[in-house]
Amino acid sequence: MAEAFNNAVFPFYTVCLNSNYQPVLRQEKMVADALGNKLNSRRAYKILCENFHMDELAYETVFCIAINASAKVVGIFQCGMGSQDKVLVNPSEVFRGTLLCGGSRLILAHNHPSSSIEPSEADTIQTKRLIVGGNCIDITVVDHIIVGRGGAFYSFREHQPALWSPEII
């Protein structure tokens, strides 16, 4: 799948329960990224749209990209699906999946089927909860992006960097 030296291939996982009701990862498919460099928010957007059509989904859906300390993707998993205008995200599911993938950092992404990329108050509160929770267990939330249509996305890190401020946390 990855022919050129700069191509990256990484797994997409589903978090499942084994026969002892313990969370485990099940690899669903391999995801290709032609750039193969360190991950940033724009590349995360492109990966999710090209591989999962996140910009076309009819319901709000949340994906997490687990990243290692070198900013390399170690896994992608879906951690929430909601209605046309809201989705609930349980931080423990986000962090559990990240840890199971071997990640120490993450980029969270969810879509807005309305195409508006403006965050709601609930989106901002959820982002702050994840940043604070991640800091408690040494998992860095690198960014939370909102995916719209036609190449549009909103980066909390870019537009609301104060959420990562120690005074806020």
Secondary structure, DSSP 8 states (H G I E B T S, - for coil): ---STT-EEEEEEEEEE-TTS-EEEEEEEEEEESS-S---HHHHHHHHHHHH-GGG-SS-EEEEEEE-TTS-EEEEEEEEE--SS-----HHHHHHHHHHHT-SEEEEEEE-TTS-----HHHHHHHHHHHHHHHHTT-EEEEEEEE-STT-EEEHHHH-GGGG-TTT-
